[in-house]
Structures are given as structure tokens and as C-alpha cells.
Amino acid sequence: MSRIKIKNFGPIKEGFGDEWIEIKKVTLFIGNQGSGKSTAAKLFSTLSWIEKAMVKGQLKQDGLSSYNRFLKHLKYQRIDNYIKNNTEIEYQGRAYSFRFINGTFYAQKAIDNGYILPKIMYVSAERNFLSVVDRPEKLKNLPSTLFTFLDEYDSARNLYSKGIALPIGNVQFEYDALNKIAHISGNDYKLRLSEASSGFQSTVPLFLVTKYLAESLQREDDPSIKTQSVEEQRKLAKEIERIMNDAGLSEEVRQESLRQLSAKYKPACFVNIVEEPEQNLFPSSQQKLLNSLIEYNNKSESNKLIMTTHSPYLINYLTLAVKADMVKSTVEKTDFYNKLNDIVPLHSTIKADELAIYEMDEHEGVIKKLPDYKGLPSDENYLNKGLEESNELFAQLLEIQQAQ
């Protein structure tokens, strides 16, 4: 399990204090605008990518010790200006531990050798922009994260061009690869995605890329699936050639070297970091999309799903997913399994100890972990309090009306 500490970075001040923010199989950051939800998610994405790059030999430990080198990696996520004089960042992964303090970045190899190479994807809230524009690849100056996401989205669109069902609205996605135009179609209509509702424009890129990357780990023999960049392929070919031409290696050592090399370059799990999965969606559609994200997260024990949200519904739906997992272990009869599956799909449940929810405070700059009650997320959270406050204000309006 990876974990992180953040202090005095962007809107985050004391953060979670001396406690670790544990990135579990499903991790949720909630809070108001400017509270640090995306800051925490982007920082984790950056540090986990640095760990991956060091494992693959793309980065050297002594190449990160300078302030400017670390700043360059933060700039990719546009959080380089969040550093302050008293910024403190710590990260513990399976392969490396990092620490940034007093303007210096320290890296140390971890004792735990159970590292699994991840495919890391950051899905920004601006993803619907890629649906509004028919040829987004022709645009210049896209944010780096959006440009990277577009590359995977393009691969997903081509793979699913003949049609694929979306998790919301009983709608099908289709893609005209020749003219590079995406469509959605229902029972009696067909629209360009650029003309569809904002909910579909937000959902389609997220769903397609999630499905594509999660399933690509099981399609490693498919030549149409690219899991490495051109530069990575060149390095891999060079290292394979070196191993094969080394006359001093026994066949047993040569095969083991090739196996280790394959593990070094081939992603074996998917880390899906999603900003506002609920974007522009009706509550029931939020649940269906969430169930889909959890389903693909459950494709591998090592996959992770990290989300930021403003939606109180997502916490409620995550609670259902946890409770469904508890009930699932006690159900024996088929008809009860079917009833349970109608409420929460059985492939979209979450174990209680694999979920963590963190609340961000925009005023104090602190982070709190949402407590649980018998394994279920507590109702006492910022998002539910907002609903309670609106009910209280309505009650006050009734009091004024009755007093007239």
C-alpha cells in the first residue's frame, strides 16, 4: 500500500498532521472548492509516477535531489507553484520512499520488494472538452494531463469503434474512425457526441479509457494494444539484444533475466485517478458510473481507484457497495443473489477495509479521515452536513411563514 504526508503545499496546511494518508484500493477525497482534493490526487499521481520511473530506470536517484528537477515533475500537473518555503512532503511506496523538505528531494529504496508496475492515468475534470471538439488532437497547448489522456482516449475510441454500451442511459457509443467523429445512439436517435448532453460528454471519455486500460492488462498478446511508448520499446529491444548476445549467461540465467526485464516494462495493474466522476450526472447515473469504475477496479487485486468529489451521493453509493460486500458473504440462495445484484452489481462491491475517505477543509487546510460505523462510512461528513443545513434553512422559512 502507498501512503503520503502533505504539509504546507498549495491550500493544504497541516494536512493530516503526522498521520499517513493511506491510498487504499478505493480512496475518496471530498471537500469544498479550493480545499486541496485535486492537489492531493495530483501529488500522489506525480510521486507514484516518479517511483515507477525509478523502477524502470528512467530516473536516477541522484537526478532528483535538486529543487528544479522535482519542480519539473510537479509542473506536469500544474502544481509546481504550490511549493512554499516550509513545504513538507513524504511518500512511501513498495519500491521507493520519497521526502521533500527544505527545498531538497530525497529518495530511498524501500525494503519491500513486492512492487507491481502500474499503468497510472489521471482523468481531469476537463475531459468533457475532448467530447465537445470533434478533432481535439489538432488543438495546441492542451494541459499535459489532458494531452496524455487524449492519447489513451484515441486508442480506446478506435478499439471500440464498432459500438459499445455505456453504463448510463441505455445508450451505445460508436466511432467513425475514418472521419474521427464520435457518436452516441439510442433506440430512435443517433447524435454526434459533441451535440449530446454534458453528462454523456463527461462520461464517455472516462468510461472508455477506464475500460480500455483495465482490460488491456488482460490483452497483453493483442498487438493493437500499446502498453509502452516508442522510447520504452526501443530501450526494451536494446536490453533484450544485450541479454541474448551475452555468451557468458547460462540459458537458465538468460530466461530469468528476460522474465525480470518483462516485469520491469510491462504494467500489471491500473491506478485510475479521477476528478469528479459525478460531473454533470443525475444521481442514479452517478451510481451506475461508479459501479462501472469499481467493476474495472476489481479486475485486479492491485488496481486502485482514487477519486475527488463534491457529491454526497457518491459516499452513499460507496456505502451501499461496502454493505453489499458484507451481505454477499452471507447469501446462499440464488434468488437472494439476484436481488442483491439488482441493488449493487456483485462485481462492484468493496471490502470495508479497502475504502478510505478523506475530508479536506478549505479554511484550516487540514485533512481528516472519515470515521466508519461497523465498517460503513459515517454519515457525519461535510457533504451530508450541507444537505442537513439546507433542511434546517427550509425549517426556518416555515417558522417565518407560520409566525405571520
C-alpha positions as CSV (number, residue, x, y, z in Angstrom):
1,M,0.0,0.0,0.0
2,S,1.2,3.5,-0.8
3,R,0.8,6.4,1.6
4,I,1.6,10.1,1.7
5,K,2.0,13.1,4.0
6,I,1.4,16.6,2.9
7,K,2.1,19.9,4.7
8,N,2.1,23.5,3.5
9,F,1.5,22.6,-0.1
10,G,-1.0,24.7,-2.0
11,P,-4.2,25.0,0.0
12,I,-3.1,22.2,2.3
13,K,-1.5,23.5,5.6
14,E,-1.3,21.0,8.4
15,G,-2.8,18.3,6.3
16,F,-3.4,15.0,8.1
17,G,-0.8,16.1,10.8
18,D,1.7,13.4,11.5
19,E,-0.6,10.6,10.2
20,W,-0.3,9.0,6.8
21,I,-2.9,9.4,4.1
22,E,-3.2,5.7,3.1
23,I,-4.1,5.2,-0.6
24,K,-6.3,2.1,-0.4
25,K,-7.9,0.2,-3.2
26,V,-10.7,2.8,-3.3
27,T,-9.8,6.3,-1.9
28,L,-12.0,9.3,-2.0
29,F,-11.1,13.0,-1.3
30,I,-14.1,15.2,-0.5
31,G,-14.3,18.9,0.3
32,N,-15.2,22.4,-0.9
33,Q,-13.6,24.1,-3.9
34,G,-10.0,25.1,-3.1
35,S,-9.7,22.6,-0.2
36,G,-7.0,20.5,-1.8
37,K,-8.8,17.5,-3.2
38,S,-7.2,17.6,-6.6
39,T,-3.9,18.8,-5.0
40,A,-3.6,15.6,-3.0
41,A,-4.7,13.5,-6.0
42,K,-2.2,15.2,-8.4
43,L,0.6,15.0,-5.9
44,F,0.0,11.3,-5.4
45,S,-0.1,10.8,-9.2
46,T,3.2,12.6,-9.6
47,L,5.1,10.7,-6.8
48,S,3.7,7.3,-7.9
49,W,4.9,8.1,-11.4
50,I,8.4,9.1,-10.1
51,E,8.5,5.8,-8.3
52,K,7.6,3.9,-11.4
53,A,10.1,5.8,-13.5
54,M,12.9,5.0,-11.0
55,V,12.0,1.3,-11.0
56,K,12.2,1.3,-14.8
57,G,15.5,3.1,-14.8
58,Q,14.1,6.2,-16.5
59,L,15.1,8.4,-13.5
60,K,18.1,8.1,-11.3
61,Q,18.0,8.7,-7.6
62,D,20.7,11.4,-7.7
63,G,18.9,13.1,-10.6
64,L,16.0,14.3,-8.3
65,S,18.0,15.8,-5.5
66,S,17.7,19.4,-6.9
67,Y,14.7,21.6,-6.3
68,N,14.4,22.4,-10.1
69,R,14.2,18.7,-11.0
70,F,11.4,18.0,-8.7
71,L,9.6,21.2,-9.7
72,K,9.7,19.9,-13.3
73,H,7.7,16.9,-12.4
74,L,5.2,18.9,-10.4
75,K,4.8,21.2,-13.4
76,Y,3.3,18.4,-15.4
77,Q,0.3,18.5,-13.1
78,R,0.4,22.3,-12.8
79,I,1.1,22.2,-9.1
80,D,4.7,23.5,-9.2
81,N,3.6,26.9,-7.8
82,Y,2.1,25.2,-4.7
83,I,5.5,24.7,-3.1
84,K,6.3,27.0,-0.1
85,N,9.4,27.6,2.0
86,N,8.0,25.3,4.6
87,T,6.6,22.6,2.3
88,E,7.0,19.0,3.6
89,I,6.0,16.0,1.5
90,E,6.6,12.3,2.3
91,Y,5.7,9.3,0.2
92,Q,6.1,5.6,1.0
93,G,5.7,3.1,-1.8
94,R,6.7,-0.5,-2.2
95,A,9.8,0.3,-4.3
96,Y,10.9,3.7,-3.0
97,S,10.3,6.2,-0.3
98,F,10.5,10.0,-1.0
99,R,10.8,13.0,1.1
100,F,10.8,16.7,0.1
101,I,11.9,19.2,2.8
102,N,13.8,22.4,2.9
103,G,13.8,22.6,-0.9
104,T,15.5,19.2,-1.3
105,F,14.1,15.9,-2.6
106,Y,15.3,12.7,-1.1
107,A,14.7,9.2,-2.5
108,Q,15.4,5.9,-0.7
109,K,14.9,2.4,-2.0
110,A,12.3,0.5,0.1
111,I,12.9,-2.8,1.7
112,D,9.6,-4.2,0.4
113,N,10.2,-5.8,-3.0
114,G,6.5,-6.5,-3.7
115,Y,6.3,-3.6,-6.2
116,I,3.9,-4.1,-9.2
117,L,4.4,-1.9,-12.2
118,P,1.3,0.3,-12.6
119,K,-0.4,2.0,-15.5
120,I,-1.2,5.4,-14.0
121,M,-3.9,7.5,-15.5
122,Y,-5.0,10.9,-14.3
123,V,-8.5,11.8,-15.5
124,S,-9.0,15.5,-15.1
125,A,-12.4,17.3,-14.8
126,E,-11.7,19.0,-18.2
127,R,-12.2,15.6,-20.0
128,N,-15.6,16.7,-21.4
129,F,-13.7,19.2,-23.5
130,L,-12.5,16.3,-25.6
131,S,-16.1,15.4,-26.4
132,V,-17.2,18.9,-27.3
133,V,-14.4,19.2,-30.0
134,D,-14.6,16.7,-32.9
135,R,-10.8,16.8,-33.6
136,P,-9.2,17.7,-30.3
137,E,-5.8,16.2,-31.4
138,K,-5.4,19.3,-33.7
139,L,-5.6,21.7,-30.8
140,K,-2.4,23.2,-29.4
141,N,-1.4,24.0,-25.8
142,L,-3.6,21.4,-24.1
143,P,-2.7,20.7,-20.5
144,S,-0.2,17.9,-20.3
145,T,-2.5,15.6,-18.3
146,L,-5.3,16.2,-20.9
147,F,-2.9,15.5,-23.8
148,T,-1.8,12.2,-22.2
149,F,-5.4,11.3,-21.5
150,L,-6.3,12.1,-25.1
151,D,-3.7,9.7,-26.4
152,E,-5.4,6.8,-24.4
153,Y,-8.9,8.0,-25.4
154,D,-7.9,7.9,-29.0
155,S,-6.8,4.3,-28.7
156,A,-10.0,3.4,-26.8
157,R,-12.2,5.0,-29.4
158,N,-10.5,3.1,-32.2
159,L,-10.7,-0.2,-30.3
160,Y,-14.4,0.2,-29.5
161,S,-15.4,1.9,-32.8
162,K,-17.9,-0.7,-33.8
163,G,-20.0,0.1,-30.7
164,I,-20.1,-0.4,-27.0
165,A,-22.8,0.0,-24.4
166,L,-22.4,2.9,-22.0
167,P,-23.2,2.4,-18.3
168,I,-25.8,5.2,-18.3
169,G,-28.9,6.0,-20.3
170,N,-29.2,2.7,-22.3
171,V,-27.0,4.4,-24.9
172,Q,-24.4,3.0,-27.3
173,F,-21.1,4.6,-28.2
174,E,-19.9,4.4,-31.8
175,Y,-16.9,5.9,-33.5
176,D,-16.3,6.8,-37.1
177,A,-12.5,6.2,-37.2
178,L,-12.1,7.4,-40.7
179,N,-13.6,10.8,-40.1
180,K,-12.7,10.8,-36.3
181,I,-16.2,11.5,-35.2
182,A,-17.8,10.0,-32.0
183,H,-21.5,9.3,-31.8
184,I,-24.0,8.1,-29.2
185,S,-27.1,6.3,-30.2
186,G,-30.3,5.3,-28.5
187,N,-33.4,3.3,-29.7
188,D,-34.5,6.0,-32.1
189,Y,-31.7,8.5,-32.5
190,K,-28.0,9.0,-33.2
191,L,-26.1,12.1,-32.3
192,R,-22.6,13.3,-32.5
193,L,-21.0,13.2,-29.1
194,S,-20.3,17.0,-29.5
195,E,-24.0,17.6,-29.7
196,A,-25.0,15.3,-26.8
197,S,-25.8,16.3,-23.2
198,S,-22.9,17.4,-20.9
199,G,-23.4,14.2,-18.8
200,F,-22.6,12.0,-21.8
201,Q,-19.7,14.3,-22.8
202,S,-18.1,13.8,-19.4
203,T,-18.9,10.1,-19.1
204,V,-17.8,8.8,-22.5
205,P,-14.1,9.6,-22.2
206,L,-13.9,8.5,-18.6
207,F,-15.7,5.2,-19.2
208,L,-13.9,4.3,-22.5
209,V,-10.4,4.9,-21.1
210,T,-11.1,3.1,-17.9
211,K,-12.4,0.1,-19.7
212,Y,-9.6,0.2,-22.2
213,L,-6.8,0.4,-19.7
214,A,-8.3,-2.1,-17.2
215,E,-8.9,-4.7,-19.9
216,S,-5.6,-4.0,-21.7
217,L,-3.8,-5.8,-18.8
218,Q,-5.6,-9.0,-19.9
219,R,-4.9,-8.3,-23.6
220,E,-1.1,-8.3,-23.5
221,D,-0.9,-10.6,-26.5
222,D,-3.0,-8.3,-28.7
223,P,-0.6,-6.3,-31.0
224,S,-3.2,-3.5,-31.3
225,I,-2.8,-2.7,-27.6
226,K,0.2,-0.5,-27.0
227,T,1.5,-0.6,-23.4
228,Q,4.8,1.1,-24.0
229,S,5.9,4.3,-25.6
230,V,8.2,4.2,-28.7
231,E,11.2,5.1,-26.5
232,E,10.3,2.4,-24.0
233,Q,10.1,-0.2,-26.8
234,R,13.5,0.9,-28.1
235,K,15.1,0.5,-24.7
236,L,13.4,-2.8,-24.2
237,A,14.7,-4.1,-27.6
238,K,18.2,-2.9,-26.8
239,E,18.2,-4.7,-23.4
240,I,16.8,-7.9,-24.9
241,E,19.5,-7.9,-27.5
242,R,22.2,-7.4,-24.8
243,I,20.8,-10.4,-22.8
244,M,20.5,-12.6,-25.9
245,N,24.1,-11.8,-27.1
246,D,25.7,-12.3,-23.7
247,A,27.6,-15.6,-24.2
248,G,28.5,-15.7,-20.5
249,L,24.9,-16.3,-19.4
250,S,23.5,-19.8,-19.0
251,E,20.1,-20.5,-20.5
252,E,18.5,-20.5,-17.1
253,V,20.0,-17.2,-16.2
254,R,19.1,-15.8,-19.6
255,Q,15.4,-16.8,-19.2
256,E,15.3,-15.3,-15.7
257,S,16.8,-12.1,-16.9
258,L,14.2,-11.9,-19.7
259,R,11.4,-12.5,-17.2
260,Q,12.6,-9.8,-14.9
261,L,13.0,-7.4,-17.8
262,S,9.5,-8.1,-18.9
263,A,8.1,-7.4,-15.4
264,K,10.1,-4.1,-15.5
265,Y,8.5,-2.8,-18.6
266,K,5.0,-4.4,-18.6
267,P,2.3,-2.7,-16.4
268,A,0.5,-5.3,-14.3
269,C,-2.1,-3.1,-12.5
270,F,-4.1,0.1,-13.2
271,V,-4.1,3.2,-11.0
272,N,-7.2,5.2,-12.0
273,I,-7.2,8.8,-10.6
274,V,-10.5,10.5,-11.4
275,E,-11.6,14.1,-10.8
276,E,-15.3,14.4,-10.2
277,P,-16.7,11.2,-11.7
278,E,-20.2,12.6,-11.0
279,Q,-19.7,15.5,-13.3
280,N,-23.0,16.7,-14.9
281,L,-24.8,13.4,-14.0
282,F,-28.1,12.8,-12.4
283,P,-27.8,10.8,-9.0
284,S,-28.9,7.5,-10.5
285,S,-26.4,7.9,-13.3
286,Q,-23.7,8.7,-10.8
287,Q,-24.4,5.3,-9.2
288,K,-24.2,3.4,-12.4
289,L,-21.0,5.1,-13.5
290,L,-19.5,4.5,-10.0
291,N,-20.4,0.8,-10.2
292,S,-18.7,0.6,-13.5
293,L,-15.5,2.2,-12.2
294,I,-15.5,-0.2,-9.2
295,E,-16.1,-3.1,-11.5
296,Y,-12.9,-2.3,-13.5
297,N,-11.0,-1.6,-10.4
298,N,-11.9,-5.1,-9.2
299,K,-10.4,-6.7,-12.3
300,S,-7.1,-7.0,-10.4
301,E,-6.3,-7.0,-6.7
302,S,-3.5,-4.5,-7.3
303,N,-5.7,-1.9,-9.1
304,K,-6.5,1.3,-7.3
305,L,-9.3,3.9,-7.8
306,I,-8.7,7.4,-6.4
307,M,-11.5,10.0,-6.8
308,T,-12.2,13.6,-5.9
309,T,-15.8,14.6,-5.5
310,H,-18.4,17.2,-4.4
311,S,-21.2,14.7,-4.5
312,P,-22.8,13.4,-1.3
313,Y,-24.4,10.7,-3.4
314,L,-21.1,9.0,-4.2
315,I,-20.5,8.5,-0.5
316,N,-23.9,6.9,-0.1
317,Y,-23.3,4.7,-3.1
318,L,-19.9,3.7,-1.8
319,T,-21.7,2.8,1.5
320,L,-24.1,0.5,-0.5
321,A,-21.1,-1.1,-2.2
322,V,-19.5,-1.9,1.1
323,K,-22.7,-3.2,2.7
324,A,-23.4,-5.3,-0.4
325,D,-20.0,-6.9,0.0
326,M,-20.8,-7.8,3.7
327,V,-24.2,-9.2,2.7
328,K,-22.7,-11.1,-0.3
329,S,-20.7,-13.3,2.1
330,T,-23.8,-14.4,3.9
331,V,-26.1,-15.1,1.0
332,E,-26.6,-18.7,0.0
333,K,-29.8,-18.8,-2.2
334,T,-29.7,-17.9,-5.8
335,D,-32.8,-15.7,-5.7
336,F,-31.2,-13.6,-2.9
337,Y,-28.0,-13.2,-5.0
338,N,-30.2,-11.9,-7.9
339,K,-31.9,-9.4,-5.6
340,L,-28.6,-8.3,-4.2
341,N,-27.2,-7.9,-7.7
342,D,-30.2,-5.7,-8.7
343,I,-29.2,-3.3,-5.9
344,V,-25.4,-3.4,-6.3
345,P,-23.8,-5.5,-9.0
346,L,-21.9,-8.3,-7.4
347,H,-18.7,-7.3,-9.3
348,S,-19.0,-3.8,-8.0
349,T,-18.7,-4.3,-4.2
350,I,-16.0,-3.1,-1.9
351,K,-14.4,-4.6,1.2
352,A,-14.8,-2.3,4.2
353,D,-11.0,-2.3,4.9
354,E,-10.2,-1.4,1.2
355,L,-12.0,2.0,1.3
356,A,-10.7,5.3,2.7
357,I,-12.5,8.7,2.6
358,Y,-10.6,11.9,3.5
359,E,-12.3,15.3,4.1
360,M,-10.4,18.4,3.1
361,D,-11.1,21.7,4.9
362,E,-10.5,24.9,2.8
363,H,-10.3,27.2,5.8
364,E,-7.9,25.4,8.1
365,G,-6.1,23.5,5.4
366,V,-6.4,20.2,7.4
367,I,-7.3,16.7,6.3
368,K,-9.5,14.3,8.3
369,K,-10.2,10.7,7.7
370,L,-13.9,9.9,7.7
371,P,-14.7,7.5,10.5
372,D,-16.7,4.4,9.9
373,Y,-19.5,2.7,11.9
374,K,-19.3,-1.1,11.8
375,G,-17.2,-0.8,8.6
376,L,-19.6,1.6,6.9
377,P,-18.6,5.3,6.1
378,S,-20.0,7.7,8.7
379,D,-23.0,10.0,7.8
380,E,-21.1,12.7,9.6
381,N,-19.3,14.3,6.7
382,Y,-19.1,17.7,5.0
383,L,-21.3,16.8,2.1
384,N,-24.1,15.4,4.2
385,K,-23.9,18.4,6.5
386,G,-24.6,20.6,3.5
387,L,-27.9,18.7,3.0
388,E,-28.7,19.0,6.7
389,E,-28.1,22.7,6.6
390,S,-30.5,23.2,3.6
391,N,-33.2,21.2,5.5
392,E,-32.6,23.5,8.6
393,L,-32.9,26.6,6.5
394,F,-36.2,25.3,5.0
395,A,-37.5,24.7,8.5
396,Q,-36.6,28.3,9.4
397,L,-38.6,29.5,6.4
398,L,-41.6,27.5,7.6
399,E,-41.3,29.1,11.0
400,I,-41.3,32.6,9.5
401,Q,-44.4,31.7,7.4
402,Q,-46.3,30.3,10.3
403,A,-45.4,33.3,12.5
404,Q,-47.2,35.7,10.1
